């Protein structure tokens, strides 16, 4: 049923636990995308619930005129994870984190140094500034003129990138990149492209922004996905699962970049919300254990995906617990078949890829159950 601009899944949720959602009829479903990557520890994780409930009993909102001690602790953990000596600007969402990064970058804009680069397939949020960096022309063109001096380059086309930088390097102010594109269908940064970005970053000193809103916080087996490629960003964007299921995002800034960000340049009524911060403390404390788990079952996942899905797909892409699957052409709606027949909830990206973002503590048994149900669903649709 469509009651707004969303096409809602036709079930009414009663409760959720781990990677399972149960509707009001008592039917349970396997949730493969955990709130679009938000529930990093699964639904109703006990430690998160306890921390939020304890904080809620003390206070729920006091505004950013007060410094919440939890904010200081979460900031310190994020800076350490990103290996940055700087500050965290907290937001309510990933899109707002993108906006705060744009605002800082625009303060550093000069007449001859004003180009911001992004890549096709990118997704950095739905607010107007973030929409300017959207790598999907079909959506972007609907909204007319957005931010000026934005340049879109082809994803992983290191030859085009090198050519553009050789001709325009003095004009490039910043580059936004998702090392693992989420909405784009789980597309991984190539070695050639990462090497080119690192080279020109060192040579020309543009501001490198790594969007880790979906791929960060342990999901790929590292704190942030850019660490797999050895990138050294000046700004790291986080969101989605940071608040344990409640809205919380942030931009992690290096000191050099943050120093020009002054009181009054930006602000938020709600961020950082105290209850979200309480959840964030627990989430960040659990991530090292989750990363160890993800890396331990890495080979198992490769074998499982290949053995179960090769015959029903044209491509499988994965980094840690981010999986993108391009199915063979389907004659039926795979989301409907998966839900109604196999009680499996699937998320499909705009380019048609099936995107799996289960909790970071998902066991081998649960992975097998999800992938087996997906295989059966696809077999019935192709």
C-alpha positions as CSV (number, residue, x, y, z in Angstrom):
1,X,0.0,0.0,0.0
2,X,1.3,3.5,-0.9
3,X,0.3,6.1,1.7
4,X,3.0,8.6,0.9
5,X,5.9,8.9,-1.5
6,X,7.1,5.5,-0.3
7,X,6.1,2.1,-1.6
8,X,5.6,0.4,1.7
9,X,6.1,-3.3,2.3
10,X,2.6,-4.7,2.9
11,X,3.2,-6.1,6.4
12,X,2.5,-4.4,9.7
13,X,5.4,-5.0,12.1
14,X,4.6,-6.2,15.6
15,X,8.2,-6.6,16.9
16,X,11.7,-7.3,15.7
17,X,14.7,-9.2,17.2
18,X,18.1,-9.9,15.8
19,X,17.7,-10.3,12.0
20,X,14.0,-11.3,12.3
21,X,10.9,-9.1,11.9
22,X,7.5,-10.5,13.1
23,X,4.2,-9.0,11.9
24,X,0.9,-8.7,13.8
25,X,-0.3,-12.0,12.5
26,X,2.7,-13.8,14.1
27,X,4.5,-14.4,10.8
28,X,8.2,-14.0,11.0
29,X,10.5,-12.8,8.2
30,X,14.3,-12.8,7.7
31,X,15.4,-9.2,7.4
32,X,18.4,-9.0,5.0
33,X,18.9,-5.3,5.1
34,X,18.4,-4.4,8.8
35,X,16.7,-1.0,8.3
36,X,18.9,-0.2,5.2
37,X,22.1,-0.9,7.2
38,X,21.0,0.9,10.3
39,X,20.6,-1.9,12.8
40,X,24.3,-2.8,13.0
41,X,23.9,-5.2,16.0
42,X,20.4,-6.4,14.9
43,X,17.0,-5.4,16.1
44,X,16.5,-5.0,19.9
45,X,20.1,-5.5,20.9
46,X,20.0,-5.8,24.7
47,X,22.9,-3.5,25.4
48,X,21.6,-0.7,23.2
49,X,18.1,-0.9,24.7
50,X,19.4,-0.8,28.3
51,X,21.7,2.2,27.6
52,X,18.9,4.1,25.8
53,X,16.3,3.3,28.5
54,X,18.7,4.4,31.3
55,X,19.5,7.7,29.5
56,X,15.9,8.3,28.7
57,X,14.9,8.1,32.3
58,X,17.4,10.8,33.1
59,X,16.7,13.2,30.2
60,X,15.7,12.9,26.5
61,X,16.7,16.3,25.1
62,X,18.3,19.4,26.5
63,X,19.7,21.0,23.2
64,X,23.2,21.6,22.1
65,X,23.6,24.4,24.6
66,X,24.7,21.6,26.9
67,X,27.7,19.3,26.3
68,X,26.6,15.7,26.8
69,X,29.5,13.7,28.2
70,X,28.5,10.8,25.9
71,X,29.2,13.1,23.0
72,X,32.8,13.6,24.1
73,X,33.2,9.8,24.4
74,X,31.7,9.0,21.0
75,X,33.8,11.7,19.4
76,X,37.0,10.3,20.8
77,X,36.1,6.8,19.6
78,X,35.3,8.0,16.1
79,X,38.5,10.1,15.8
80,X,40.6,7.1,17.0
81,X,38.8,4.8,14.5
82,X,39.4,7.2,11.6
83,X,42.9,8.0,12.8
84,X,42.2,11.7,12.6
85,X,43.3,14.4,15.0
86,X,40.3,16.8,14.8
87,X,36.7,17.2,15.7
88,X,33.3,15.5,15.0
89,X,30.4,17.6,14.0
90,X,27.3,15.6,15.0
91,X,24.1,15.6,12.9
92,X,20.8,13.8,12.8
93,X,21.6,11.9,9.6
94,X,24.1,11.0,6.9
95,X,22.7,13.6,4.5
96,X,23.2,16.3,7.1
97,X,26.8,15.1,7.6
98,X,27.3,15.6,3.9
99,X,25.8,19.1,4.1
100,X,28.1,20.0,7.0
101,X,31.1,18.8,4.9
102,X,29.9,20.9,1.9
103,X,29.6,23.9,4.1
104,X,33.1,23.6,5.5
105,X,34.4,23.1,2.0
106,X,32.6,26.1,0.6
107,X,34.2,28.3,3.2
108,X,37.6,27.3,1.7
109,X,36.5,28.0,-1.8
110,X,38.5,30.4,-3.9
111,X,37.8,32.0,-7.3
112,X,40.1,29.6,-9.1
113,X,39.8,26.7,-6.7
114,X,36.1,25.8,-6.7
115,X,35.4,22.4,-8.3
116,X,33.9,19.6,-6.3
117,X,34.2,16.1,-7.9
118,X,31.9,13.2,-7.4
119,X,31.4,9.9,-9.3
120,X,28.6,8.2,-11.3
121,X,26.7,5.8,-9.1
122,X,27.3,7.9,-6.0
123,X,24.7,8.6,-3.3
124,X,25.5,11.1,-0.6
125,X,22.0,12.0,0.7
126,X,18.7,13.6,-0.4
127,X,19.1,17.2,0.8
128,X,19.8,19.8,-1.9
129,X,23.5,20.1,-1.4
130,X,23.9,16.3,-1.2
131,X,21.6,15.9,-4.3
132,X,24.2,18.0,-6.2
133,X,26.6,15.1,-5.7
134,X,24.1,12.4,-6.8
135,X,25.6,10.1,-9.4
136,X,22.2,9.3,-11.0
137,X,21.3,11.7,-13.7
138,X,17.7,10.4,-14.1
139,X,16.9,11.5,-10.6
140,X,19.1,14.6,-10.4
141,X,17.8,16.3,-13.5
142,X,14.3,16.6,-12.1
143,X,15.4,19.2,-9.6
144,X,16.9,21.8,-11.9
145,X,20.0,23.8,-11.1
146,X,21.7,22.7,-7.9
147,X,25.1,23.7,-6.5
148,X,27.5,25.2,-9.1
149,X,31.0,23.9,-10.0
150,X,30.1,20.2,-9.5
151,X,31.9,17.8,-11.8
152,X,30.7,14.2,-12.3
153,X,33.3,11.7,-13.4
154,X,32.8,8.1,-14.3
155,X,33.2,5.5,-11.5
156,X,36.5,3.7,-11.6
157,X,37.6,5.4,-14.8
158,X,41.1,6.3,-13.7
159,X,42.2,7.3,-17.2
160,X,39.4,10.0,-17.3
161,X,40.2,11.0,-13.8
162,X,43.9,11.4,-14.5
163,X,43.2,13.4,-17.7
164,X,40.8,15.7,-15.8
165,X,43.2,16.3,-12.9
166,X,46.1,17.0,-15.3
167,X,44.0,19.7,-17.0
168,X,42.2,21.1,-13.9
169,X,44.2,20.1,-10.8
170,X,44.6,23.8,-9.6
171,X,40.8,24.2,-9.7
172,X,39.8,21.1,-7.8
173,X,38.7,22.0,-4.3
174,X,37.3,18.6,-3.0
175,X,36.4,15.1,-4.0
176,X,33.6,13.1,-2.5
177,X,33.8,9.3,-2.8
178,X,32.2,6.2,-1.5
179,X,34.9,3.5,-1.6
180,X,32.1,1.0,-1.6
181,X,29.0,2.5,-3.3
182,X,25.9,1.4,-1.4
183,X,22.9,2.7,-3.4
184,X,24.9,2.2,-6.6
185,X,24.8,-1.5,-6.0
186,X,27.8,-2.4,-3.9
187,X,30.5,-1.2,-6.4
188,X,34.0,-1.5,-5.1
189,X,36.8,1.1,-5.7
190,X,39.4,-0.3,-8.1
191,X,43.1,-0.4,-7.2
192,X,43.9,1.8,-10.2
193,X,41.4,4.5,-9.1
194,X,42.5,4.5,-5.5
195,X,46.1,4.8,-6.5
196,X,45.2,7.8,-8.7
197,X,43.2,9.5,-6.0
198,X,46.1,9.0,-3.5
199,X,48.6,10.4,-6.0
200,X,46.7,13.6,-6.8
201,X,45.6,14.0,-3.2
202,X,49.3,14.2,-2.2
203,X,50.3,16.3,-5.2
204,X,47.5,18.9,-5.2
205,X,46.1,18.9,-1.6
206,X,42.4,18.8,-2.5
207,X,40.0,18.0,0.3
208,X,39.2,14.3,0.2
209,X,35.8,13.3,1.7
210,X,35.1,9.6,2.2
211,X,31.4,8.8,2.6
212,X,31.2,6.0,5.1
213,X,27.6,6.5,5.9
214,X,26.7,3.0,4.7
215,X,30.1,1.3,4.4
216,X,31.6,2.5,7.7
217,X,31.5,1.4,11.3
218,X,32.8,-2.1,10.8
219,X,30.6,-3.2,8.0
220,X,33.4,-4.1,5.6
221,X,35.6,-5.7,8.2
222,X,37.5,-2.4,8.9
223,X,36.3,0.6,10.9
224,X,35.9,2.4,7.5
225,X,36.0,1.0,4.0
226,X,38.6,3.5,2.8
227,X,41.1,1.8,5.1
228,X,41.1,-1.2,2.7
229,X,42.6,1.0,0.0
230,X,44.9,3.1,2.2
231,X,43.2,6.4,1.5
232,X,43.8,9.3,3.9
233,X,40.7,11.4,3.9
234,X,40.4,14.9,5.4
235,X,36.7,14.3,6.2
236,X,34.9,11.1,7.0
237,X,31.1,11.0,6.9
238,X,29.1,8.6,9.2
239,X,25.5,7.9,9.8
240,X,22.9,5.1,9.6
241,X,23.9,2.6,12.4
242,X,25.8,5.1,14.6
243,X,22.9,5.8,16.8
244,X,21.9,2.2,17.5
245,X,18.6,2.6,15.5
246,X,17.9,6.3,16.4
247,X,18.9,9.2,14.2
248,X,22.6,10.2,14.6
249,X,25.2,11.0,12.0
250,X,28.4,13.0,11.9
251,X,31.3,14.4,9.9
252,X,34.7,13.5,11.3
253,X,37.1,16.4,10.4
254,X,40.8,16.7,10.5
255,X,42.0,19.7,12.6
256,X,43.3,21.4,9.4
257,X,39.9,21.4,7.8
258,X,37.8,22.1,10.9
259,X,39.8,25.1,12.1
260,X,37.8,27.5,9.9
261,X,34.4,26.2,11.1
262,X,33.3,28.8,13.6
263,X,30.3,29.1,16.0
264,X,27.3,30.2,14.0
265,X,28.5,28.6,10.7
266,X,26.2,25.6,11.2
267,X,23.9,24.1,13.9
268,X,21.2,21.6,14.7
269,X,18.3,21.7,17.2
270,X,18.4,18.0,18.0
271,X,21.9,16.7,17.2
272,X,23.5,15.1,19.0
273,X,20.4,13.6,20.6
274,X,21.3,12.2,24.1
275,X,19.4,8.9,23.6
276,X,21.1,8.3,20.2
277,X,24.5,9.0,21.9
278,X,23.8,6.4,24.5
279,X,23.1,3.9,21.8
280,X,26.3,5.0,19.9
281,X,28.5,4.2,22.9
282,X,27.3,0.6,22.9
283,X,27.5,0.2,19.1
284,X,31.1,1.5,19.0
285,X,32.1,-0.7,21.8
286,X,30.7,-3.8,20.0
287,X,32.2,-3.1,16.6
288,X,35.7,-4.6,17.2
289,X,34.1,-7.9,18.1
290,X,31.9,-7.7,15.0
291,X,34.9,-6.9,12.7
292,X,36.7,-9.9,14.0
293,X,33.6,-12.1,13.3
294,X,33.3,-10.6,9.8
295,X,36.9,-11.4,8.9
296,X,36.7,-14.9,10.4
297,X,33.9,-15.9,8.2
298,X,35.1,-14.1,5.0
299,X,36.1,-17.3,3.2
300,X,32.8,-19.0,4.3
301,X,30.8,-16.2,2.7
302,X,32.7,-16.3,-0.5
303,X,32.1,-20.1,-0.8
304,X,28.4,-19.7,0.2
305,X,27.6,-17.0,-2.2
306,X,29.3,-18.7,-5.1
307,X,27.9,-22.2,-4.5
308,X,24.3,-21.0,-3.9
309,X,23.9,-18.0,-6.2
310,X,26.2,-18.4,-9.2
311,X,23.5,-20.2,-11.2
312,X,20.9,-17.5,-10.6
313,X,23.0,-14.3,-10.9
314,X,25.3,-12.6,-13.4
315,X,27.5,-10.8,-10.8
316,X,28.1,-10.9,-7.1
317,X,30.1,-8.1,-5.4
318,X,31.0,-8.1,-1.7
319,X,33.1,-6.3,0.9
320,X,32.6,-7.7,4.4
321,X,28.9,-7.7,5.1
322,X,28.0,-5.6,2.1
323,X,26.7,-7.8,-0.7
324,X,25.4,-6.8,-4.1
325,X,23.8,-9.4,-6.4
326,X,22.8,-8.9,-10.0
327,X,20.2,-11.6,-10.7
328,X,19.4,-13.2,-14.0
329,X,16.4,-11.5,-15.7
330,X,13.4,-12.2,-13.6
331,X,9.9,-12.9,-15.0
332,X,8.3,-12.3,-11.6
333,X,8.9,-9.8,-8.8
334,X,11.6,-11.4,-6.7
335,X,10.8,-9.1,-3.7
336,X,7.2,-10.4,-3.6
337,X,8.1,-14.0,-4.1
338,X,10.8,-13.9,-1.5
339,X,8.5,-12.2,1.1
340,X,5.3,-14.2,0.4
341,X,6.7,-17.6,-0.2
342,X,10.0,-17.7,1.6
343,X,9.4,-15.1,4.2
344,X,12.6,-13.2,3.2
345,X,12.7,-9.4,3.1
346,X,14.9,-8.0,0.3
347,X,16.1,-4.6,-0.6
348,X,16.7,-3.6,-4.3
349,X,19.0,-0.7,-5.3
350,X,17.9,1.7,-8.1
351,X,20.0,-0.2,-10.7
352,X,18.3,-3.5,-9.9
353,X,20.9,-5.1,-7.7
354,X,19.8,-7.0,-4.6
355,X,21.6,-5.5,-1.7
356,X,22.3,-7.5,1.5
357,X,23.2,-5.5,4.7
358,X,22.5,-7.9,7.6
359,X,23.6,-7.1,11.1
360,X,27.4,-7.3,11.7
361,X,27.0,-10.2,14.2
362,X,25.0,-12.4,11.7
363,X,26.0,-16.0,12.3
364,X,27.0,-18.6,9.6
365,X,23.7,-20.4,10.2
366,X,21.7,-17.3,9.6
367,X,23.7,-16.3,6.5
368,X,23.1,-19.8,5.1
369,X,19.4,-19.6,5.8
370,X,19.1,-16.1,4.1
371,X,21.1,-17.1,1.0
372,X,19.3,-20.4,0.6
373,X,15.9,-18.6,0.7
374,X,17.2,-16.0,-1.8
375,X,18.4,-18.8,-4.1
376,X,14.9,-20.5,-4.0
377,X,13.2,-17.1,-4.6
378,X,15.3,-16.4,-7.7
379,X,14.9,-19.9,-9.0
380,X,11.1,-19.3,-9.0
381,X,11.4,-15.9,-10.7
382,X,13.9,-16.5,-13.6
